[in-house]
Amino acid sequence: MTDAAPTTRPLSTLANADLAELLDTMDAEAPLVQRHIWLIALLQWVRGNGRSAQAAAARVDIFLDVMDVRPALAEQFRRWWQKLMDTVDDATLLSDYGFASRNAFVSELVERLHRKLLPATPETADAGELFTLVLPDKLDAQWIATLSPATLERLAALLTLPAHGQAPHAPRGLTHWQASLIEAITFCTSNIRAVGFAPEIRLRMRTPARADSPFHTLSNDFETLRDAWWDLHCNEPEPDAAQHLADAATQFKAKLEACRQAAASVYTHLDSHGISMDLVFRLRQLRERVLRIRALLDCLMGEDPLANSAKLLSHLASVGQDQRSLGVLLSSNSSLLAAKVAERSSETGEHYITRNAKEYRAMLGQAAGGGALTAGTTALKFAILAVGLSAFWSGFWAGVMYAASFVLIQLLHFTLATKQPAMTAPAMAAKLKDISDPSAVESFVDE
């Protein structure tokens, strides 16, 4: 193995190459597709047989050991890494990866089927697509999460690049990763504001949320936070720079929470006027964007940025698995429908719960009426069977008679004991919707 020039080797053989062969073929000046295939092969070598996260993490240490003992090779790898970072937009990866691109079930299903049936190409400048190709295995999220603090420090020393070319007005000392985090938060903030300002969302918010909308100043609060962080870490800090940063971070996080609560007020309108799957999808996306911003902030200014960054990348690798899964798509859409059915059942179930003697007497009368109608229905069923019709017509007229009986029970506001558990269970569960609130638990016990 030499450090002077890369060895030419067919790309199809890289998948089973060992580390020495991979490093021999590393070429920063190679075409884009060849560089990406080399990266895919390198991560395949890290995974090994794909059975042990600890073994994969140990291979990362082996790779770093080679870089430590061969400085020329390490410098060559840094040039290769710089070329990759100049090619792909990692800020878009950090901000958008894992979010469904379509808000309709059928179109999202078709897109996922397309991804499963047609292989993706490494000839792409999309960081999200490349991330999927590089980390396609469930093991990837696990071995990234098991990297030790010492390994993360060594990786950071090898991969850290200056932020030139990405942030033209960035202060001195800003790294490429930090600039990408800031840009990703900017993208997420813009997405949150776009959802909050959408007419179909804004008009359904509560009046106080519309009158004093937190979405208006969200970007300004982030810019204040960004400038405070720049002043403390990249410029000559003022004596009160740390306090200014803490205040700006508190203000921005409070505004994020206010945006989330304002968007959550839309659910009240949906409960009153009917469900909209499109709106629920967008509201959930907004909530996930808020969570993504919090994770990005931890990577930028948390107590342990390296550990937080590894946690974020591990999460993205796991989310990538969900984004490609048809089962997860079906489950998430089913959960939306099931949640709404449960909510509607809980509203109906309130009528089956008595809280005082008057309500108990009313429920007793309704139950007696339902029982009487059911007894009459049963007698009529035997009368139909006694006529001696064929099996088809006996079943048909018995079904018609039962359907008419149940509709009559509903119209007369009678009740059936067989329906009470199914109706009251969602109503009781609704009492625990916010279990962190002591009053909610108290209300559940009283019920």
C-alpha positions as a LaTeX table, in Angstrom:
\begin{tabular}{lrrr}
\hline
Residue & $x$ (\AA) & $y$ (\AA) & $z$ (\AA) \\
\hline
Met1 & 0.00 & 0.00 & 0.00 \\
Thr2 & 1.33 & 3.44 & $-0.90$ \\
Asp3 & 0.25 & 6.98 & $-0.09$ \\
Ala4 & 1.30 & 8.42 & $-3.42$ \\
Ala5 & $-1.40$ & 7.47 & $-5.89$ \\
Pro6 & $-4.67$ & 5.54 & $-5.74$ \\
Thr7 & $-4.82$ & 2.12 & $-7.33$ \\
Thr8 & $-7.28$ & 1.64 & $-10.15$ \\
Arg9 & $-9.74$ & $-1.14$ & $-9.37$ \\
Pro10 & $-13.15$ & $-2.11$ & $-10.80$ \\
Leu11 & $-15.91$ & $-0.55$ & $-8.73$ \\
Ser12 & $-17.88$ & $-3.80$ & $-8.66$ \\
Thr13 & $-15.19$ & $-5.44$ & $-6.50$ \\
Leu14 & $-15.15$ & $-2.78$ & $-3.78$ \\
Ala15 & $-18.07$ & $-4.30$ & $-1.88$ \\
Asn16 & $-15.91$ & $-7.15$ & $-0.54$ \\
Ala17 & $-12.65$ & $-5.22$ & $-0.28$ \\
Asp18 & $-10.68$ & $-5.01$ & 2.94 \\
Leu19 & $-9.56$ & $-1.71$ & 4.45 \\
Ala20 & $-6.14$ & $-1.73$ & 2.78 \\
Glu21 & $-7.68$ & $-2.18$ & $-0.66$ \\
Leu22 & $-10.28$ & 0.51 & 0.01 \\
Leu23 & $-7.68$ & 3.04 & 1.08 \\
Asp24 & $-5.60$ & 2.22 & $-2.02$ \\
Thr25 & $-8.55$ & 3.17 & $-4.25$ \\
Met26 & $-9.44$ & 6.42 & $-2.44$ \\
Asp27 & $-9.26$ & 9.31 & $-4.93$ \\
Ala28 & $-10.56$ & 12.80 & $-4.21$ \\
Glu29 & $-10.41$ & 13.63 & $-7.92$ \\
Ala30 & $-12.45$ & 10.63 & $-9.02$ \\
Pro31 & $-15.88$ & 11.18 & $-10.64$ \\
Leu32 & $-18.80$ & 11.78 & $-8.30$ \\
Val33 & $-20.33$ & 8.34 & $-8.69$ \\
Gln34 & $-17.02$ & 6.61 & $-7.99$ \\
Arg35 & $-16.48$ & 8.65 & $-4.82$ \\
His36 & $-19.95$ & 7.75 & $-3.59$ \\
Ile37 & $-19.47$ & 4.04 & $-4.36$ \\
Trp38 & $-16.21$ & 4.16 & $-2.43$ \\
Leu39 & $-18.01$ & 5.64 & 0.58 \\
Ile40 & $-20.71$ & 2.95 & 0.36 \\
Ala41 & $-18.00$ & 0.28 & 0.28 \\
Leu42 & $-16.21$ & 1.84 & 3.27 \\
Leu43 & $-19.36$ & 1.75 & 5.39 \\
Gln44 & $-20.01$ & $-1.80$ & 4.22 \\
Trp45 & $-16.58$ & $-2.71$ & 5.55 \\
Val46 & $-17.45$ & $-1.01$ & 8.86 \\
Arg47 & $-20.63$ & $-3.11$ & 9.18 \\
Gly48 & $-18.74$ & $-6.33$ & 8.48 \\
Asn49 & $-21.11$ & $-9.29$ & 8.69 \\
Gly50 & $-23.86$ & $-7.00$ & 9.97 \\
Arg51 & $-24.40$ & $-8.92$ & 13.22 \\
Ser52 & $-22.62$ & $-6.88$ & 15.91 \\
Ala53 & $-22.78$ & $-3.15$ & 16.61 \\
Gln54 & $-19.74$ & $-3.44$ & 18.90 \\
Ala55 & $-17.70$ & $-5.06$ & 16.12 \\
Ala56 & $-18.67$ & $-2.27$ & 13.72 \\
Ala57 & $-17.67$ & 0.38 & 16.27 \\
Ala58 & $-14.33$ & $-1.42$ & 16.73 \\
Arg59 & $-13.75$ & $-1.24$ & 12.98 \\
Val60 & $-14.20$ & 2.53 & 13.16 \\
Asp61 & $-11.37$ & 2.59 & 15.72 \\
Ile62 & $-9.22$ & 0.48 & 13.37 \\
Phe63 & $-9.84$ & 2.97 & 10.57 \\
Leu64 & $-8.86$ & 5.85 & 12.84 \\
Asp65 & $-5.73$ & 3.99 & 13.96 \\
Val66 & $-4.63$ & 3.72 & 10.33 \\
Met67 & $-5.24$ & 7.44 & 9.84 \\
Asp68 & $-3.17$ & 8.21 & 12.96 \\
Val69 & $-0.11$ & 6.23 & 11.88 \\
Arg70 & $-0.22$ & 7.48 & 8.29 \\
Pro71 & $-0.56$ & 11.29 & 8.29 \\
Ala72 & $-0.23$ & 11.55 & 4.51 \\
Leu73 & $-3.15$ & 9.16 & 4.05 \\
Ala74 & $-5.16$ & 11.10 & 6.63 \\
Glu75 & $-4.54$ & 14.33 & 4.69 \\
Gln76 & $-5.62$ & 12.59 & 1.49 \\
Phe77 & $-8.82$ & 11.46 & 3.22 \\
Arg78 & $-9.50$ & 15.02 & 4.41 \\
Arg79 & $-9.23$ & 16.22 & 0.81 \\
Trp80 & $-11.66$ & 13.48 & $-0.20$ \\
Trp81 & $-14.04$ & 14.47 & 2.62 \\
Gln82 & $-13.83$ & 18.15 & 1.64 \\
Lys83 & $-14.76$ & 17.19 & $-1.92$ \\
Leu84 & $-17.77$ & 15.26 & $-0.66$ \\
Met85 & $-18.95$ & 18.11 & 1.55 \\
Asp86 & $-18.61$ & 20.53 & $-1.36$ \\
Thr87 & $-20.76$ & 18.21 & $-3.50$ \\
Val88 & $-23.73$ & 17.41 & $-1.26$ \\
Asp89 & $-25.98$ & 19.68 & 0.81 \\
Asp90 & $-25.80$ & 18.19 & 4.28 \\
Ala91 & $-27.95$ & 20.98 & 5.76 \\
Thr92 & $-30.92$ & 19.64 & 3.79 \\
Leu93 & $-30.17$ & 16.17 & 5.13 \\
Leu94 & $-30.24$ & 17.42 & 8.71 \\
Ser95 & $-33.43$ & 19.43 & 8.26 \\
Asp96 & $-35.58$ & 17.30 & 5.95 \\
Tyr97 & $-34.44$ & 13.69 & 6.15 \\
Gly98 & $-37.10$ & 11.41 & 7.59 \\
Phe99 & $-40.07$ & 13.65 & 6.81 \\
Ala100 & $-42.63$ & 12.25 & 4.39 \\
Ser101 & $-42.49$ & 14.07 & 1.09 \\
Arg102 & $-46.17$ & 13.47 & 0.36 \\
Asn103 & $-49.21$ & 14.14 & 2.52 \\
Ala104 & $-51.49$ & 11.69 & 0.70 \\
Phe105 & $-51.43$ & 8.00 & 1.56 \\
Val106 & $-51.64$ & 6.67 & $-1.99$ \\
Ser107 & $-48.92$ & 8.93 & $-3.41$ \\
Glu108 & $-46.60$ & 8.17 & $-0.49$ \\
Leu109 & $-47.29$ & 4.44 & $-0.92$ \\
Val110 & $-46.46$ & 4.65 & $-4.63$ \\
Glu111 & $-43.24$ & 6.51 & $-3.86$ \\
Arg112 & $-42.13$ & 3.92 & $-1.31$ \\
Leu113 & $-42.94$ & 1.09 & $-3.70$ \\
His114 & $-40.89$ & 2.90 & $-6.33$ \\
Arg115 & $-37.92$ & 3.03 & $-3.96$ \\
Lys116 & $-38.23$ & $-0.66$ & $-3.16$ \\
Leu117 & $-38.61$ & $-1.88$ & $-6.74$ \\
Leu118 & $-36.13$ & 0.45 & $-8.45$ \\
Pro119 & $-32.65$ & 0.71 & $-6.91$ \\
Ala120 & $-31.34$ & 4.18 & $-6.12$ \\
Thr121 & $-28.30$ & 5.48 & $-7.96$ \\
Pro122 & $-25.12$ & 6.71 & $-6.26$ \\
Glu123 & $-24.87$ & 9.36 & $-8.97$ \\
Thr124 & $-26.66$ & 11.99 & $-6.90$ \\
Ala125 & $-25.96$ & 15.27 & $-5.17$ \\
Asp126 & $-28.91$ & 14.73 & $-2.80$ \\
Ala127 & $-27.45$ & 14.14 & 0.66 \\
Gly128 & $-30.62$ & 12.33 & 1.74 \\
Glu129 & $-30.43$ & 9.79 & $-1.07$ \\
Leu130 & $-26.72$ & 9.25 & $-0.46$ \\
Phe131 & $-27.34$ & 8.84 & 3.28 \\
Thr132 & $-29.86$ & 6.10 & 2.50 \\
Leu133 & $-27.36$ & 4.30 & 0.29 \\
Val134 & $-24.51$ & 4.62 & 2.77 \\
Leu135 & $-26.50$ & 3.59 & 5.88 \\
Pro136 & $-29.19$ & 1.17 & 4.65 \\
Asp137 & $-28.97$ & $-1.39$ & 7.46 \\
Lys138 & $-30.74$ & $-1.49$ & 10.83 \\
Leu139 & $-27.34$ & $-2.08$ & 12.42 \\
Asp140 & $-26.15$ & 1.38 & 11.37 \\
Ala141 & $-28.21$ & 3.22 & 13.96 \\
Gln142 & $-26.92$ & 0.84 & 16.64 \\
Trp143 & $-23.20$ & 1.06 & 15.94 \\
Ile144 & $-23.33$ & 4.85 & 15.62 \\
Ala145 & $-25.01$ & 5.01 & 19.03 \\
Thr146 & $-22.33$ & 2.77 & 20.59 \\
Leu147 & $-19.34$ & 4.90 & 19.53 \\
Ser148 & $-17.31$ & 5.86 & 22.59 \\
Pro149 & $-16.56$ & 9.50 & 23.51 \\
Ala150 & $-12.88$ & 8.93 & 22.64 \\
Thr151 & $-13.82$ & 7.62 & 19.19 \\
Leu152 & $-16.11$ & 10.59 & 18.61 \\
Glu153 & $-13.28$ & 12.95 & 19.52 \\
Arg154 & $-10.96$ & 11.26 & 17.02 \\
Leu155 & $-13.63$ & 11.31 & 14.30 \\
Ala156 & $-14.25$ & 14.99 & 14.91 \\
Ala157 & $-10.53$ & 15.73 & 14.63 \\
Leu158 & $-10.39$ & 13.90 & 11.28 \\
Leu159 & $-13.64$ & 15.19 & 9.75 \\
Thr160 & $-13.83$ & 18.79 & 11.00 \\
Leu161 & $-13.57$ & 21.26 & 8.13 \\
Pro162 & $-13.68$ & 25.06 & 7.96 \\
Ala163 & $-16.96$ & 26.57 & 6.81 \\
His164 & $-15.59$ & 28.18 & 3.68 \\
Gly165 & $-17.87$ & 28.34 & 0.68 \\
Gln166 & $-21.06$ & 27.57 & 2.66 \\
Ala167 & $-21.58$ & 30.65 & 4.82 \\
Pro168 & $-20.08$ & 33.66 & 3.04 \\
His169 & $-20.70$ & 35.98 & 6.01 \\
Ala170 & $-19.82$ & 33.45 & 8.70 \\
Pro171 & $-17.46$ & 34.63 & 11.42 \\
Arg172 & $-13.99$ & 33.19 & 11.69 \\
Gly173 & $-13.64$ & 29.89 & 13.51 \\
Leu174 & $-16.96$ & 28.48 & 12.27 \\
Thr175 & $-16.73$ & 24.85 & 11.16 \\
His176 & $-18.59$ & 23.22 & 8.28 \\
Trp177 & $-20.66$ & 21.09 & 10.69 \\
Gln178 & $-21.67$ & 24.08 & 12.78 \\
Ala179 & $-22.62$ & 26.06 & 9.68 \\
Ser180 & $-24.70$ & 23.11 & 8.45 \\
Leu181 & $-26.49$ & 22.87 & 11.80 \\
Ile182 & $-27.32$ & 26.58 & 11.73 \\
Glu183 & $-28.57$ & 26.36 & 8.16 \\
Ala184 & $-30.64$ & 23.27 & 8.96 \\
Ile185 & $-32.30$ & 25.07 & 11.88 \\
Thr186 & $-33.03$ & 27.96 & 9.52 \\
Phe187 & $-34.73$ & 25.57 & 7.08 \\
Cys188 & $-36.78$ & 23.93 & 9.84 \\
Thr189 & $-37.80$ & 27.32 & 11.21 \\
Ser190 & $-38.98$ & 28.40 & 7.77 \\
Asn191 & $-40.99$ & 25.19 & 7.39 \\
Ile192 & $-42.68$ & 25.70 & 10.76 \\
Arg193 & $-43.58$ & 29.28 & 9.88 \\
Ala194 & $-44.93$ & 28.18 & 6.48 \\
Val195 & $-47.25$ & 25.66 & 8.13 \\
Gly196 & $-48.30$ & 28.15 & 10.79 \\
Phe197 & $-49.14$ & 30.80 & 8.18 \\
Ala198 & $-51.08$ & 28.45 & 5.90 \\
Pro199 & $-54.69$ & 29.72 & 5.71 \\
Glu200 & $-56.24$ & 26.32 & 6.44 \\
Ile201 & $-54.14$ & 26.09 & 9.63 \\
Arg202 & $-54.24$ & 29.72 & 10.75 \\
Leu203 & $-58.02$ & 30.09 & 10.42 \\
Arg204 & $-58.58$ & 27.04 & 12.60 \\
Met205 & $-56.39$ & 28.23 & 15.45 \\
Arg206 & $-57.92$ & 29.68 & 18.57 \\
Thr207 & $-58.45$ & 33.43 & 18.46 \\
Pro208 & $-55.68$ & 34.28 & 20.99 \\
Ala209 & $-53.19$ & 32.19 & 18.97 \\
Arg210 & $-54.09$ & 34.08 & 15.80 \\
Ala211 & $-54.05$ & 37.50 & 17.41 \\
Asp212 & $-50.63$ & 37.06 & 19.00 \\
Ser213 & $-49.14$ & 34.48 & 16.68 \\
Pro214 & $-45.72$ & 33.21 & 17.80 \\
Phe215 & $-44.92$ & 32.31 & 14.20 \\
His216 & $-44.31$ & 35.98 & 13.33 \\
Thr217 & $-41.19$ & 36.39 & 15.43 \\
Leu218 & $-39.83$ & 32.84 & 15.32 \\
Ser219 & $-37.21$ & 33.64 & 12.67 \\
Asn220 & $-36.15$ & 36.82 & 14.44 \\
Asp221 & $-35.70$ & 34.91 & 17.69 \\
Phe222 & $-33.52$ & 32.35 & 15.96 \\
Glu223 & $-31.41$ & 35.04 & 14.30 \\
Thr224 & $-30.88$ & 36.59 & 17.73 \\
Leu225 & $-29.82$ & 33.19 & 19.07 \\
Arg226 & $-27.52$ & 32.58 & 16.11 \\
Asp227 & $-25.83$ & 35.97 & 16.50 \\
Ala228 & $-25.39$ & 35.40 & 20.24 \\
Trp229 & $-23.79$ & 32.02 & 19.57 \\
Trp230 & $-21.49$ & 33.52 & 16.94 \\
Asp231 & $-20.43$ & 36.28 & 19.33 \\
Leu232 & $-19.59$ & 33.81 & 22.07 \\
His233 & $-17.82$ & 31.09 & 20.06 \\
Cys234 & $-16.44$ & 32.65 & 16.91 \\
Asn235 & $-15.87$ & 36.34 & 17.61 \\
Glu236 & $-14.31$ & 38.29 & 20.44 \\
Pro237 & $-16.85$ & 37.63 & 23.22 \\
Glu238 & $-18.30$ & 40.43 & 25.30 \\
Pro239 & $-18.33$ & 40.02 & 29.11 \\
Asp240 & $-22.06$ & 39.23 & 29.12 \\
Ala241 & $-22.01$ & 37.10 & 25.94 \\
Ala242 & $-22.72$ & 33.85 & 27.79 \\
Gln243 & $-25.75$ & 35.30 & 29.56 \\
His244 & $-26.96$ & 36.82 & 26.32 \\
Leu245 & $-26.74$ & 33.40 & 24.64 \\
Ala246 & $-28.61$ & 31.70 & 27.51 \\
Asp247 & $-31.38$ & 34.31 & 27.35 \\
Ala248 & $-31.65$ & 34.01 & 23.56 \\
Ala249 & $-31.81$ & 30.21 & 23.76 \\
Thr250 & $-34.54$ & 30.36 & 26.41 \\
Gln251 & $-36.52$ & 32.83 & 24.32 \\
Phe252 & $-36.24$ & 30.77 & 21.14 \\
Lys253 & $-37.18$ & 27.49 & 22.83 \\
Ala254 & $-40.17$ & 29.19 & 24.48 \\
Lys255 & $-41.27$ & 30.51 & 21.10 \\
Leu256 & $-40.97$ & 27.01 & 19.61 \\
Glu257 & $-43.20$ & 25.67 & 22.36 \\
Ala258 & $-45.68$ & 28.50 & 21.77 \\
Cys259 & $-45.81$ & 27.60 & 18.06 \\
Arg260 & $-46.44$ & 23.98 & 18.93 \\
Gln261 & $-49.28$ & 24.89 & 21.31 \\
Ala262 & $-50.81$ & 27.29 & 18.79 \\
Ala263 & $-50.82$ & 24.55 & 16.18 \\
Ala264 & $-52.26$ & 22.07 & 18.70 \\
Ser265 & $-55.27$ & 24.38 & 19.15 \\
Val266 & $-56.32$ & 23.39 & 15.63 \\
Tyr267 & $-57.32$ & 19.97 & 16.99 \\
Thr268 & $-60.18$ & 21.62 & 18.90 \\
His269 & $-61.61$ & 22.85 & 15.61 \\
Leu270 & $-61.20$ & 19.40 & 14.06 \\
Asp271 & $-63.06$ & 17.80 & 16.95 \\
Ser272 & $-65.96$ & 20.20 & 16.42 \\
His273 & $-66.11$ & 20.29 & 12.62 \\
Gly274 & $-64.72$ & 16.95 & 11.49 \\
Ile275 & $-61.35$ & 15.38 & 10.88 \\
Ser276 & $-59.02$ & 16.34 & 8.04 \\
Met277 & $-56.25$ & 13.83 & 7.45 \\
Asp278 & $-54.25$ & 16.41 & 5.50 \\
Leu279 & $-54.34$ & 18.90 & 8.37 \\
Val280 & $-53.46$ & 16.24 & 10.94 \\
Phe281 & $-50.52$ & 15.18 & 8.77 \\
Arg282 & $-49.24$ & 18.76 & 8.56 \\
Leu283 & $-49.68$ & 19.33 & 12.29 \\
Arg284 & $-47.72$ & 16.19 & 13.07 \\
Gln285 & $-45.00$ & 17.30 & 10.66 \\
Leu286 & $-44.83$ & 20.63 & 12.47 \\
Arg287 & $-44.45$ & 18.88 & 15.82 \\
Glu288 & $-41.66$ & 16.70 & 14.41 \\
Arg289 & $-39.93$ & 19.79 & 13.04 \\
Val290 & $-39.96$ & 21.32 & 16.49 \\
Leu291 & $-38.36$ & 18.17 & 17.88 \\
Arg292 & $-35.77$ & 18.20 & 15.09 \\
Ile293 & $-34.83$ & 21.80 & 15.91 \\
Arg294 & $-34.34$ & 20.87 & 19.56 \\
Ala295 & $-32.02$ & 18.02 & 18.51 \\
Leu296 & $-30.07$ & 20.35 & 16.20 \\
Leu297 & $-29.72$ & 22.91 & 18.98 \\
Asp298 & $-28.31$ & 20.20 & 21.26 \\
Cys299 & $-25.73$ & 19.39 & 18.60 \\
Leu300 & $-24.80$ & 23.04 & 18.24 \\
Met301 & $-24.79$ & 24.30 & 21.82 \\
Gly302 & $-25.47$ & 21.35 & 24.11 \\
Glu303 & $-23.21$ & 20.26 & 26.93 \\
Asp304 & $-21.81$ & 17.40 & 24.80 \\
Pro305 & $-22.12$ & 18.37 & 21.11 \\
Leu306 & $-20.26$ & 15.28 & 19.84 \\
Ala307 & $-22.49$ & 12.82 & 21.72 \\
Asn308 & $-25.57$ & 14.76 & 20.64 \\
Ser309 & $-24.39$ & 14.73 & 17.03 \\
Ala310 & $-23.88$ & 10.97 & 17.14 \\
Lys311 & $-27.33$ & 10.59 & 18.67 \\
Leu312 & $-28.83$ & 12.68 & 15.87 \\
Leu313 & $-27.11$ & 10.67 & 13.12 \\
Ser314 & $-28.20$ & 7.43 & 14.80 \\
His315 & $-31.77$ & 8.75 & 14.88 \\
Leu316 & $-31.61$ & 9.71 & 11.21 \\
Ala317 & $-30.36$ & 6.23 & 10.30 \\
Ser318 & $-33.27$ & 4.72 & 12.22 \\
Val319 & $-35.76$ & 7.14 & 10.68 \\
Gly320 & $-34.46$ & 6.22 & 7.24 \\
Gln321 & $-35.54$ & 2.63 & 7.89 \\
Asp322 & $-39.05$ & 3.82 & 8.80 \\
Gln323 & $-39.21$ & 6.08 & 5.77 \\
Arg324 & $-38.67$ & 3.11 & 3.45 \\
Ser325 & $-41.01$ & 0.75 & 5.29 \\
Leu326 & $-44.47$ & 0.04 & 3.91 \\
Gly327 & $-45.53$ & $-1.41$ & 7.26 \\
Val328 & $-44.67$ & 1.81 & 9.10 \\
Leu329 & $-46.68$ & 3.82 & 6.55 \\
Leu330 & $-49.72$ & 1.59 & 6.97 \\
Ser331 & $-49.36$ & 1.65 & 10.76 \\
Ser332 & $-49.06$ & 5.44 & 10.98 \\
Asn333 & $-52.11$ & 6.01 & 8.79 \\
Ser334 & $-54.09$ & 3.39 & 10.67 \\
Ser335 & $-53.18$ & 5.04 & 13.96 \\
Leu336 & $-54.58$ & 8.36 & 12.69 \\
Leu337 & $-57.90$ & 6.72 & 11.88 \\
Ala338 & $-57.97$ & 4.69 & 15.08 \\
Ala339 & $-57.24$ & 7.76 & 17.18 \\
Lys340 & $-60.11$ & 9.65 & 15.64 \\
Val341 & $-62.53$ & 6.71 & 16.04 \\
Ala342 & $-61.52$ & 6.46 & 19.70 \\
Glu343 & $-62.04$ & 10.19 & 20.19 \\
Arg344 & $-65.50$ & 10.03 & 18.65 \\
Ser345 & $-66.34$ & 6.96 & 20.73 \\
Ser346 & $-65.20$ & 8.79 & 23.86 \\
Glu347 & $-67.65$ & 11.60 & 23.10 \\
Thr348 & $-70.49$ & 9.08 & 22.71 \\
Gly349 & $-69.30$ & 7.19 & 25.76 \\
Glu350 & $-69.92$ & 10.21 & 27.97 \\
His351 & $-73.65$ & 9.46 & 27.65 \\
Tyr352 & $-73.12$ & 6.02 & 29.19 \\
Ile353 & $-71.54$ & 7.39 & 32.38 \\
Thr354 & $-73.74$ & 8.45 & 35.30 \\
Arg355 & $-72.49$ & 10.79 & 38.02 \\
Asn356 & $-75.55$ & 11.30 & 40.26 \\
Ala357 & $-78.91$ & 9.75 & 41.16 \\
Lys358 & $-80.83$ & 11.70 & 38.51 \\
Glu359 & $-78.53$ & 10.51 & 35.74 \\
Tyr360 & $-78.71$ & 6.97 & 37.11 \\
Arg361 & $-82.52$ & 6.96 & 36.96 \\
Ala362 & $-82.42$ & 8.31 & 33.41 \\
Met363 & $-79.90$ & 5.65 & 32.41 \\
Leu364 & $-82.09$ & 2.98 & 34.03 \\
Gly365 & $-85.07$ & 4.10 & 31.95 \\
Gln366 & $-83.00$ & 4.16 & 28.76 \\
Ala367 & $-81.65$ & 0.69 & 29.50 \\
Ala368 & $-85.16$ & $-0.61$ & 30.18 \\
Gly369 & $-86.32$ & 0.76 & 26.85 \\
Gly370 & $-83.40$ & $-0.77$ & 25.02 \\
Gly371 & $-83.98$ & $-4.10$ & 26.74 \\
Ala372 & $-87.68$ & $-4.10$ & 25.87 \\
Leu373 & $-86.98$ & $-3.38$ & 22.21 \\
Thr374 & $-84.32$ & $-6.08$ & 22.12 \\
Ala375 & $-86.72$ & $-8.61$ & 23.66 \\
Gly376 & $-89.33$ & $-7.72$ & 21.05 \\
Thr377 & $-86.74$ & $-8.04$ & 18.31 \\
Thr378 & $-85.81$ & $-11.52$ & 19.51 \\
Ala379 & $-89.48$ & $-12.57$ & 19.54 \\
Leu380 & $-89.92$ & $-11.27$ & 15.99 \\
Lys381 & $-86.83$ & $-13.24$ & 14.89 \\
Phe382 & $-88.45$ & $-16.49$ & 16.08 \\
Ala383 & $-91.66$ & $-15.46$ & 14.34 \\
Ile384 & $-89.76$ & $-15.06$ & 11.06 \\
Leu385 & $-88.13$ & $-18.47$ & 11.51 \\
Ala386 & $-91.54$ & $-20.01$ & 12.20 \\
Val387 & $-92.81$ & $-18.90$ & 8.79 \\
Gly388 & $-90.52$ & $-21.49$ & 7.21 \\
Leu389 & $-88.78$ & $-19.37$ & 4.62 \\
Ser390 & $-85.59$ & $-20.53$ & 2.91 \\
Ala391 & $-82.31$ & $-20.01$ & 4.74 \\
Phe392 & $-81.44$ & $-16.95$ & 2.61 \\
Trp393 & $-84.71$ & $-15.13$ & 3.11 \\
Ser394 & $-84.91$ & $-16.03$ & 6.80 \\
Gly395 & $-81.46$ & $-14.54$ & 7.35 \\
Phe396 & $-82.26$ & $-11.52$ & 5.16 \\
Trp397 & $-85.47$ & $-10.54$ & 6.96 \\
Ala398 & $-83.97$ & $-11.25$ & 10.37 \\
Gly399 & $-81.07$ & $-8.90$ & 9.49 \\
Val400 & $-83.47$ & $-6.19$ & 8.30 \\
Met401 & $-85.50$ & $-6.50$ & 11.48 \\
Tyr402 & $-82.40$ & $-6.30$ & 13.71 \\
Ala403 & $-81.09$ & $-3.28$ & 11.80 \\
Ala404 & $-84.43$ & $-1.51$ & 12.16 \\
Ser405 & $-84.48$ & $-2.34$ & 15.87 \\
Phe406 & $-80.99$ & $-0.88$ & 16.47 \\
Val407 & $-81.84$ & 2.26 & 14.51 \\
Leu408 & $-85.02$ & 2.67 & 16.59 \\
Ile409 & $-83.01$ & 2.27 & 19.80 \\
Gln410 & $-80.66$ & 5.02 & 18.61 \\
Leu411 & $-83.52$ & 7.35 & 17.62 \\
Leu412 & $-85.31$ & 6.87 & 20.94 \\
His413 & $-82.03$ & 7.44 & 22.87 \\
Phe414 & $-82.22$ & 4.04 & 24.51 \\
Thr415 & $-79.09$ & 2.13 & 25.52 \\
Leu416 & $-77.80$ & $-1.44$ & 25.42 \\
Ala417 & $-75.61$ & $-2.95$ & 28.12 \\
Thr418 & $-73.50$ & $-4.72$ & 25.49 \\
Lys419 & $-72.39$ & $-1.35$ & 24.10 \\
Gln420 & $-71.48$ & 0.23 & 27.43 \\
Pro421 & $-67.93$ & $-1.19$ & 27.87 \\
Ala422 & $-66.96$ & $-0.36$ & 24.29 \\
Met423 & $-68.25$ & 3.20 & 24.68 \\
Thr424 & $-67.10$ & 4.02 & 28.20 \\
Ala425 & $-63.55$ & 2.67 & 27.75 \\
Pro426 & $-62.49$ & 5.41 & 25.26 \\
Ala427 & $-64.17$ & 8.04 & 27.43 \\
Met428 & $-62.20$ & 6.86 & 30.45 \\
Ala429 & $-58.98$ & 6.76 & 28.42 \\
Ala430 & $-59.61$ & 10.32 & 27.25 \\
Lys431 & $-59.41$ & 11.41 & 30.87 \\
Leu432 & $-55.76$ & 10.33 & 30.86 \\
Lys433 & $-54.85$ & 12.20 & 27.68 \\
Asp434 & $-52.53$ & 14.45 & 29.68 \\
Ile435 & $-51.38$ & 12.11 & 32.42 \\
Ser436 & $-48.66$ & 14.56 & 33.48 \\
Asp437 & $-51.40$ & 16.87 & 34.81 \\
Pro438 & $-52.39$ & 15.85 & 38.37 \\
Ser439 & $-55.92$ & 17.14 & 37.78 \\
Ala440 & $-56.32$ & 14.69 & 34.87 \\
Val441 & $-55.46$ & 11.74 & 37.11 \\
Glu442 & $-57.81$ & 13.07 & 39.77 \\
Ser443 & $-60.61$ & 13.39 & 37.22 \\
Phe444 & $-60.00$ & 9.82 & 36.07 \\
Val445 & $-60.22$ & 8.49 & 39.65 \\
Asp446 & $-63.42$ & 10.46 & 40.29 \\
Glu447 & $-64.94$ & 9.06 & 37.11 \\
\hline
\end{tabular}
